[in-house]
Structure formats: structure tokens, C-alpha cells
Amino acid sequence: MSAKAEGRLYERVARDLASQIAEGRYAVGQRLPSERDLAQTYSVSRPTVREAIIALELDGLVEVRLGSGVYVKAQVPEQGQAGVTDIGPFELLEARRAIEAEACAMAAKRISDEALVELEGLVAEMQAENARDVDRAEDADRRFHMLIVESTQNSAMIAAVEMLWEARARSPQTQLMGVKAHAAGVIPRIDEHTAIVSALRARSPEEARDAMRRHLTRVLNSLLAATEVQELEEARARIAATRDRYTDAD
């Protein structure tokens, strides 16, 4: 069976965990194995496991308890069947980082002075809205990124980035990720957007590529931090190991 037929990687992990929950291997109220253990079991990355957990959370099968872990909430999905899935938020960001970094490099040689002024205006709008309405700040962020790719004057590049932003808007998994990110205080970073504009104004493809890549890498890392689930047992084990080490030294 092809990878396409089997579905996205996180979907396969989510389906398998949902099946085990339905069969009673993980009972209601029981904590799932740690993210690290699940990643090793399925031979996937921890972000993929996190995307799978978000899918299960959307279906009402699990709940995430910060500082404790992921617990089974129900044996069957709230709607009787698994909900609609889409591109996972982390794989979406990986694609954006690869494509938008190159778009930014391409735009550096083609962007107009008028577009640069508009980008500066969008950065100012983001800064103002960060303190008032994060949704509006993120809309300014979307327009900022789209203006850059439109400045490439490459219709294929524009279509690719438009598709990624449309996927971001429609994906239930990414929408839940956004809620978690807002709760954790993740907002558009003004310094990073200013650095991108500066690189574009310098007409340097290399600097523009690096500035965009650094920005989207930081966004990815911020979302990882915003959805981190620290299992209590692992924290206790680390504390106990540290205590034992100092006790032995005495």
C-alpha cells in the first residue's frame, strides 16, 4: 500500500491509538505512554506524535493535562466517527519554511519600493494589534507573507504559498494549535518581521532567505513549546536522579 493510500503519518498514528482505545487497551481515565515512548514505538518524530494527539483531542478521545500527560477521555469519538483531518500544523510549517524562504530570496531582487513601504506598514499594524487583538495581528502577518511571495512575480510560487495558507485556515488541527498558541502567549514577533524587511530592502537574496527561515523556525519552535506536555512521572524521575546523585556525593 502506498504512503498516500495509508494517509498522513500523524493520521496513521492517531488511527492506531484510537483503535487501541476502542479495544480497551487504554481505558478511560488511563494515561497514554509518554510522547517520547510513542515516538519510539511508531518510529516517528515527537511533532508527529503531537499532531496525532491533537487529532485525538479534536475527536474527544483524549484530554491533555499540562504537567501530567495525555489521558483517555472516551472510547469512541464524540461524533461517532473520527473527524475530518487535514495537513498537520508542524508539517505545514516545515513546508512553509522551505518554500517561503526561497520565495523571500526570489523577492529580494524583484520587490518594489512601494511593496517595501507596505510591508513596513503591516509590521506596524502587527505591533499595534498584538496588544489589542491577536487574530487581527495574525491577519496582518498573513498579508505580510503573501505580499512577499506576490513580489516574486512567479505565479507558481504564489499559488504554492496561497495553498499553504488556505490549508492553515481550514485545518481543524492547525486551528486547535492556534488556540493553544494564543493561550501560551505566542504572537507575531515584530523583530523578526523587521529583519525580513531589512533584508529585502538590502536586495540580498541570501539575507532574505536566512531571515525568513529563522523566523519560521522560531514559529515552529514556539508552537512546539506551546503544546509541550511534561509528564509528571518523567519530571519526578529527573528530580529523584538529581537528588540521588548529590546524596551519593555526600
C-alpha positions as CSV (number, residue, x, y, z in Angstrom):
1,M,0.0,0.0,0.0
2,S,1.4,3.4,-0.9
3,A,2.0,6.1,1.7
4,K,-0.8,8.2,0.0
5,A,-3.3,5.4,0.5
6,E,-2.3,4.9,4.1
7,G,-2.8,8.6,4.8
8,R,-0.6,11.2,6.5
9,L,1.9,9.9,9.1
10,Y,0.2,11.5,12.1
11,E,-3.2,10.2,10.9
12,R,-1.8,6.6,10.9
13,V,-0.6,7.1,14.5
14,A,-3.9,8.6,15.5
15,R,-5.9,5.8,13.9
16,D,-3.8,3.1,15.7
17,L,-4.1,4.8,19.1
18,A,-7.9,5.3,18.5
19,S,-8.2,1.6,17.7
20,Q,-6.4,0.6,20.8
21,I,-8.5,3.0,22.9
22,A,-11.7,1.5,21.3
23,E,-10.5,-2.1,22.1
24,G,-9.8,-1.1,25.8
25,R,-6.1,-1.4,25.8
26,Y,-6.1,2.1,27.1
27,A,-9.1,2.5,29.5
28,V,-11.0,5.7,30.1
29,G,-9.0,7.7,32.7
30,Q,-5.7,6.0,31.9
31,R,-2.7,8.0,30.8
32,L,-1.2,7.3,27.4
33,P,2.5,6.4,27.2
34,S,4.8,9.5,27.1
35,E,5.4,11.4,23.9
36,R,8.9,10.0,23.8
37,D,7.7,6.4,24.2
38,L,5.1,6.8,21.5
39,A,7.6,8.3,19.1
40,Q,9.9,5.3,19.6
41,T,7.0,2.8,19.3
42,Y,5.8,4.3,16.0
43,S,9.3,5.3,14.7
44,V,8.2,8.9,14.1
45,S,9.2,12.3,15.4
46,R,7.7,13.8,18.5
47,P,6.0,16.6,16.5
48,T,4.2,13.8,14.5
49,V,3.0,12.3,17.8
50,R,1.8,15.7,18.9
51,E,-0.2,16.1,15.7
52,A,-1.7,12.7,16.3
53,I,-2.7,13.7,19.9
54,I,-4.3,16.9,18.6
55,A,-6.4,14.8,16.2
56,L,-7.5,12.5,19.1
57,E,-8.2,15.6,21.2
58,L,-10.4,17.1,18.5
59,D,-12.4,13.8,18.4
60,G,-12.9,13.9,22.2
61,L,-10.9,10.7,22.8
62,V,-8.2,12.3,25.0
63,E,-7.6,15.3,27.1
64,V,-4.2,16.9,27.6
65,R,-3.4,17.8,31.2
66,L,-0.4,20.1,31.4
67,G,2.1,18.9,33.9
68,S,0.6,15.5,33.9
69,G,0.2,13.9,30.4
70,V,-2.5,12.8,27.9
71,Y,-5.4,10.9,29.3
72,V,-8.1,8.8,27.7
73,K,-11.4,10.6,27.8
74,A,-13.7,8.3,25.8
75,Q,-13.6,5.1,23.9
76,V,-15.4,6.4,20.8
77,P,-15.3,9.8,19.1
78,E,-17.9,12.4,20.1
79,Q,-19.4,12.4,16.7
80,G,-19.4,8.6,16.5
81,Q,-16.6,8.6,14.0
82,A,-13.2,10.3,13.5
83,G,-13.5,13.9,12.4
84,V,-12.0,15.5,9.3
85,T,-8.3,15.7,9.2
86,D,-6.0,17.9,7.2
87,I,-2.4,18.8,6.8
88,G,-0.8,18.7,10.3
89,P,0.4,22.0,11.8
90,F,4.0,21.0,12.1
91,E,4.3,19.5,8.6
92,L,2.6,22.7,7.3
93,L,5.2,24.9,8.9
94,E,8.0,22.7,7.6
95,A,6.7,23.2,4.1
96,R,6.2,27.0,4.6
97,R,9.8,27.3,5.9
98,A,11.2,25.6,2.8
99,I,9.0,27.4,0.2
100,E,8.7,30.8,1.8
101,A,12.4,31.1,2.5
102,E,13.1,30.6,-1.3
103,A,10.2,33.0,-2.2
104,C,11.8,35.6,0.1
105,A,15.1,35.2,-1.6
106,M,13.5,35.5,-5.0
107,A,11.5,38.6,-3.9
108,A,14.7,40.3,-2.8
109,K,15.7,41.1,-6.4
110,R,12.2,41.9,-7.6
111,I,10.3,43.7,-4.8
112,S,9.2,47.3,-5.5
113,D,9.9,50.2,-3.2
114,E,6.1,50.6,-2.8
115,A,5.8,47.0,-1.6
116,L,8.6,47.6,0.9
117,V,6.7,50.6,2.3
118,E,3.6,48.4,2.5
119,L,5.5,45.7,4.4
120,E,6.7,48.3,6.9
121,G,3.1,49.3,7.4
122,L,2.0,45.7,8.0
123,V,4.7,45.3,10.6
124,A,3.4,48.4,12.4
125,E,-0.1,47.0,12.2
126,M,1.1,43.8,13.7
127,Q,2.7,45.6,16.5
128,A,-0.4,47.7,17.3
129,E,-2.8,44.7,17.1
130,N,-0.6,42.4,19.2
131,A,-1.7,44.4,22.3
132,R,-5.4,44.5,21.2
133,D,-6.4,41.6,19.0
134,V,-4.1,38.7,18.2
135,D,-6.4,37.5,15.4
136,R,-6.0,40.8,13.6
137,A,-2.3,40.7,14.2
138,E,-2.2,37.3,12.6
139,D,-4.2,38.6,9.6
140,A,-1.6,41.3,9.1
141,D,1.0,38.6,9.3
142,R,-0.7,36.6,6.6
143,R,-0.9,39.7,4.3
144,F,2.8,40.4,5.1
145,H,3.8,36.9,3.9
146,M,1.5,37.0,0.9
147,L,2.9,40.4,-0.2
148,I,6.4,39.0,-0.2
149,V,5.5,36.0,-2.3
150,E,3.5,38.2,-4.7
151,S,6.6,40.2,-5.1
152,T,8.4,37.2,-6.7
153,Q,6.2,37.8,-9.7
154,N,6.2,34.0,-10.1
155,S,2.6,32.6,-10.4
156,A,3.6,29.1,-9.5
157,M,5.3,30.3,-6.3
158,I,2.3,32.4,-5.4
159,A,-0.1,29.5,-5.9
160,A,2.0,27.2,-3.7
161,V,2.1,29.7,-0.8
162,E,-1.6,30.5,-1.2
163,M,-2.4,26.8,-0.9
164,L,-0.3,26.5,2.3
165,W,-2.1,29.5,3.9
166,E,-5.5,28.1,2.8
167,A,-4.6,24.8,4.4
168,R,-3.6,26.6,7.6
169,A,-7.0,28.4,7.7
170,R,-9.1,25.3,7.1
171,S,-7.2,22.6,9.1
172,P,-9.0,21.7,12.3
173,Q,-5.7,20.5,13.7
174,T,-4.0,23.9,13.0
175,Q,-7.0,25.8,14.4
176,L,-6.7,23.9,17.7
177,M,-2.9,24.5,17.6
178,G,-3.7,28.2,17.2
179,V,-5.9,28.2,20.3
180,K,-3.1,26.6,22.3
181,A,-0.5,29.0,21.0
182,H,-2.7,32.0,21.9
183,A,-3.2,30.6,25.4
184,A,0.6,30.3,25.7
185,G,1.1,33.9,24.6
186,V,2.5,33.2,21.1
187,I,2.1,36.3,18.9
188,P,3.7,37.6,15.7
189,R,7.3,38.7,16.6
190,I,8.0,42.3,15.4
191,D,11.8,42.0,15.4
192,E,11.7,39.0,13.1
193,H,9.4,40.7,10.6
194,T,11.5,43.8,10.7
195,A,14.6,41.8,10.0
196,I,12.9,40.3,6.9
197,V,12.0,43.8,5.6
198,S,15.6,45.0,6.2
199,A,17.0,42.0,4.2
200,L,14.6,42.7,1.4
201,R,15.4,46.4,1.4
202,A,19.1,45.4,1.1
203,R,18.2,43.4,-2.0
204,S,20.1,40.5,-0.6
205,P,18.6,37.0,-1.5
206,E,20.9,35.3,1.0
207,E,20.0,37.6,3.9
208,A,16.3,37.4,2.9
209,R,16.3,33.7,2.8
210,D,18.0,33.4,6.1
211,A,15.7,35.9,7.8
212,M,12.6,34.1,6.6
213,R,14.0,30.7,7.6
214,R,15.0,31.9,11.1
215,H,11.5,33.4,11.5
216,L,9.6,30.3,10.6
217,T,12.0,28.1,12.6
218,R,11.2,30.2,15.6
219,V,7.5,29.9,14.9
220,L,7.8,26.2,14.7
221,N,9.8,26.0,18.0
222,S,7.3,28.3,19.7
223,L,4.4,26.0,18.7
224,L,6.3,23.0,20.0
225,A,6.9,24.8,23.3
226,A,3.2,25.9,23.5
227,T,2.0,22.3,23.1
228,E,4.6,20.7,25.3
229,V,3.2,18.1,27.7
230,Q,5.6,17.5,30.6
231,E,4.7,14.1,32.1
232,L,4.8,14.3,35.9
233,E,6.5,10.9,36.3
234,E,9.4,11.9,34.0
235,A,9.8,15.2,35.9
236,R,9.8,13.3,39.2
237,A,12.4,10.8,37.9
238,R,14.7,13.6,36.8
239,I,14.4,15.2,40.3
240,A,15.0,11.9,42.0
241,A,18.1,11.2,39.9
242,T,19.5,14.6,40.7
243,R,18.8,14.1,44.4
244,D,20.4,10.7,44.4
245,R,23.5,12.0,42.7
246,Y,24.0,14.7,45.3
247,T,23.2,12.2,48.1
248,D,25.8,9.8,46.8
249,A,28.3,12.6,46.7
250,D,27.8,13.1,50.4
